[in-house]
């Protein structure tokens, strides 16, 4: 697997990468960032940083689905929320309304 393919695969699984100087910052679901994957990232760190620096910045969409606590399913493309529990719009509105009612008492 090439480094670019590895990065695309991890990105699709909700892993985010950033480069700060000589440091490679990695964040993502623990179920994805296994010891084996972390070892692979460490071994490929110089190549990952080179790949990262030569790739122009662009919006990356990661298509994934969420299921809200109410049971509604919805699609999303924001890479930062892949694998995280996200309430649907209806539940967010309900929470907002309940918060307003709680403050008015």
Secondary structure, 3 states (H helix, E strand, C coil): CCHHHHHHHHHHCCCEEEEECCEEEEECCCCCCCHHHHHHHHHCHHHHHHHHHHCCCCCCEEEEEEECCCCCEEEEEEHHHCCCCCCCHHHHHHHHHHHHHHHCC
